[in-house]
Structure formats: structure tokens, C-alpha cells
Amino acid sequence: MADLLAFLRELEATTAWTVVADDASVRWQLSGPTWQATVIVDPRRWLGVEFEARDPASGKRVTYDIDTDLYDISQESHREFAEEIERDIIEFLGNLRTGSMLRGTDGTKLVLVFPLDGSWVRVVRGRFWTSGSTHADLAAARVGGDYVVVR
């Protein structure tokens, strides 16, 4: 978890994002004009990011989470899994920082598109739930309406 904590501290120093850490540096609140994220780094319990982007024109929101689920990451047998999740969170936030994350529409649905682990992820907020899919290239993931960089 040291890599993720170092990355979060670097974001705090190098971005215009609002970055707020709690006293124990377990919960980090990050935000930009059209998004917010909560990153939790608790090596004894859980590791994850909860991300929400919104379309300022419509007010619609789409969410995406990366986390260690119910795995006890303090166990040595789950260490490799926790390290993969840590890398995914760093890549996800790094893509957000570099402008590689896009927000668009598919009909009336709000969509996020971003690279992660060698493919493109497409997250669609439907009427009742959010679904995700992976694609080999950006063009396949960007099906639908216009897209803008998430800022």
C-alpha cells in the first residue's frame, strides 16, 4: 500500500484537485469540477476507490469502484491480489489526471470510458444499475454520443 499512499501524496502536491486526507491517512477525498473519488487505504482491512462523475448539464451521475471486495488483505495469501488492486487504482487515478478518462452519452445513459490494464473499460449508468465492459480499442468503447474529458 506504500505505492498508493506515495501516489496520493504526490497528487496532493502536484494537482489542482482538492485532496483531503483524514488524520490516519486511511480515507482520501479527491475531487475535480465534475467528479469525486474516495480512496481508502487500510492494509488491515480494505483497499479501494469509489469514483463518481457527473454531467453538469443533465445532473446525471455514473459510478465506478475498484476494491478488494471481501478479501482479508492482511492475509499473506491475498497480498498479490491487493497489490493488483493497488496498481489498478494508481493507473485509474493516473488516467484521470492525464485526461485519458472520457464522459459521454449513449442515448439517455451516461458513460465513462477509460484505459485500464491494457484494455478500454466502458461503464454505463442505466436506469437502475451500472454495467461495465472491456474493449480492445478506444473506438469500440466510445460507441454512442459525444465524449469529453472528465475534469
C-alpha angles and dihedrals in degrees: 000000000000092000092054093047090050090049092051092050089050091051089052090055101039109035135068088229120119105250120183123176124192120236093269093044088235098118120043120187113204126180145170132182095284105020146044134196137189117206119193119196110182109146091192094056124002146355125200154119126232110199130188127181125186136198105232092206098053101021090229117147136207126192136201129183133194115188148140091254113205096334115126097234092188086073115093090225090065098043095099091050091050090050090053091051090048090053091048092052092049091048092046094051091041090055089050090052094049095048097251093126115091133195121202145138138261104195104306094340125101114231135196121200123187142147118256131167097345100316140068119260121211116196118189125192107213129186095277108009145015122247131191136201136177127230134190094229141024095245092060092048094048097062111142132034136347120316131209132187113265106244 
